[in-house]
Amino acid sequence: MKRKAKPKIAFLREKAGLTQLELSRIVGVTESTIQNWESGRTGTDHIYRIIRFCQALNCRVEELIEYVSESTPEKPTTTKLSSLSDIHNLLGIDEKEVLGEQNTQSQSNNLEKY
């Protein structure tokens, strides 16, 4: 006769003094997912797989997972910009267009004075 594992999530959650909503937020799932796991309706496939891993490797769940710190993103290299032209190049802006816009704007300002 094959035995079916019944998750003890509800028992352990209550023992920890957590509601289903609190546990769902900690775990990063919805409250209904916690309800389904606790009732055994869904999610037990993963539990069975972890149990089989541990049995096959003769280890505890804690031994199955290695915790490593996440790598920190590399600092972007800074480029010393010595001129407005360097900034335009960095941004991919055509300097001639910028100068053309400045001249057009300057002419508009001069016309507004008259």
N, C-alpha and C positions, 0 to 999 in steps of 0.2 A: 504494500500500500504506500503510495507516494504522499509525502507530507507537504503541505503548503505553508510557507512561511507567512506569518502575520506580523506586519511591521509594528514596532512598539513606539512609533513616533508620538502618538497621542500621550501615552504614559510618560515618556521622557520629556515631552513639551510641558505637560502639567507639572511634572517634578521640578522643572526649571522655572516654573512660575510664568510661563509665556502663554499668550493667547495665540490662536491660529493666525490672526492678522500680524501680530508682532513677529512670529516666526517666519511668516511669508516675506515680510520686509527684510529680515536678516538674511534669509536664504536667497531672496531675489526672485520669488515666484508669486503668483496670485494666491489669495486666501483659499479659493476653490481648489487650487492644486494641492495645498496642504490638506484640505478636507478629503480629497480623492486618495492621497497617499495614506492618510490615517485609516481610511476605511478599507484600503487594499484594492480599490477599484482600478486605479492606474498607478504607474510609477514603480510598481514592484519589480518590473523587468530589470531595472538598473540595480536594484538591491540584490536580486538573485545573481546577477553577473559579478558584482563585487564579492559576494559570498563565494562564488566559484573561483574567482581569482585567488582569494585568500586561502581556500582549501587546496587549490592546485600548488600554490607557492608556499604553503604552510606558514602563513604570516597573519598578523592582525591588520585591520583596516588602516590603522595609524602608520604601519610599516609600508603599506602599499603606495603611499603618496609622499613624495619629497617636496618640501616647501623651499622654494628659492626666491630670492628677492628679485623684483622686476628690475630690468635694466633701465637706467636713467637715460633719457634721450640725450644725444650728443649736443653740445652747445654749438649753435651755428657759428660758422667762421665769420669774423667781422672783417670787412674790407674798409680800409681807410679811404674815404672819398675826399679828394682834394679840390674838386671843382664842381660847378653846377653841371657841366658836361658829363662828369662821372656819374652823377646822380641820375641824369636822363638816360644814360646807357644802362645803368643798373635796372631802372624801371622799364626799359624798352620803349622809351619815348623818343620820337624823332625831334631833335633839337630845332630843326627848321620850322616844324609845325608850331612849336611853342613860341618861337620868335615871331612867327607870322601872327599868332593869336595875340601876343603882347602888342604888336604894332597896330593891329586892328582895334584892340581895346583902347590903346593910347589915342588913336585917331578919333574914336567915338567920344572919349572924354574931352578931347579938344573941341569937338563940334558942340558938345553940350554947353560949353562955356560961352558960346556966341549966341 
